[in-house]
Amino acid sequence: MLFELQFTMQQPLTAFLNNSRTEQPSICTTKPNESPSYIRLNQSAIRPKHQQETEIKKQHQDIYSKVEKHLTGSSYRIPRNNVIFKQYSDHLVDYLNDSYFTPLVYKDQLISREQAEIVGAIRRIIENMNLIIRATDKGNNFYIGLANTFEQKAENFFSDTNAFTELSSNPFNEILDKVIQLLNTLRGKDLIRKWQYEQMMPDRTNCELAHLYFNPKTHKDGIPVRPIENTIHASTKKVSKFLDKILRPIFDDKCKDTTIIDGASLITDLSKYNKKGLLKSTTLFCTFDIRNLYTMLPQEEALNTLMKFLATNGYRKVKGLW
């Protein structure tokens, strides 16, 4: 028996930037009475104060760091010392404190406790029936299903793609040592600069072995799974991040005329296409859904394609790298 449910998650606290050239940049957060938060209000009815204070700090750090990273990035380039960030941080703390600590009337306290009991009951059902709960691949939903059914979906993926091999031992130290040795060799031959060497060098204390997990694709018939490779703390992460930072701007610049970023860019390109008289009643619009795209890309061929792309556009070096 397959037991599958979908639960809609409320959108998290969002931040919007008003960054016109003629106005002072400002950040606005949605107010509790304008849009529901993903935080259940007034958790003091069911959780001790020290637990809530710890959670507030975690939530504040997570949300603030993401907003700051986005606004100081290439899209907006707002200086980190801009007073706007201090204002946003203060507003965010006030919002979180209000969400967690506003006193409840007795009736709402009873409702909160009842909901806490429901959550506990759901947890017991999941454990007793050997179920799993997963975030879905697309959409703000949760998937709940039998654990052995989900494991079978993963096994089907392995057999269909033949792209992964189960490890018989932990290769973490071997991979880390190879990355360090390669960077030392490149630096020793003066093929990379000191600052490049330092940016790409992995930190052993923060590294971990990359691992694979799956998210269910509930928007697909049969609910197959999508493989997700968690490499955020992998030994090669800093190398990957560095190369992406220097190569992506080149790709974005050279391929901007044939790249659609989002719906807005599609509308803009279609408008240009129409003005040229190329958009006709006979024009066909096609989309492609390539199955297991990531595992079908050969690495050696991808590297050769990258080198050809750089050579075609006149790049023998990128930021001093051959």
Secondary structure, 3 states (H helix, E strand, C coil): CCCCEEEECCCCCCEEEECCCCCCCEEEECCCCCCCCCCCCCHHHCCCHHHHHHHHHHHHHHHHHHHHHHHCCCCCCCCCCCHHHHHHHHHHHHHHHHHHHCCCCHHHHHHHHHHHHHHHHHHHHHHHCCEEEEECCCCCEEEEEEHHHHHHHHHHHHHHHCCCCCCCCCCHHHHHHHHHHHHHHHHHCCCCCHHHHHHHCCCHHHCCCCEEEEEECCCCCCCCEEEEEECCCCCCHHHHHHHHHHHHHHHHHHCHHHCCCCHHHHHHHHHHHHHCCCCCCCCCCCCCCCCCHHHHCCHHHHHHHHHHHHHHCCCCCECCEC
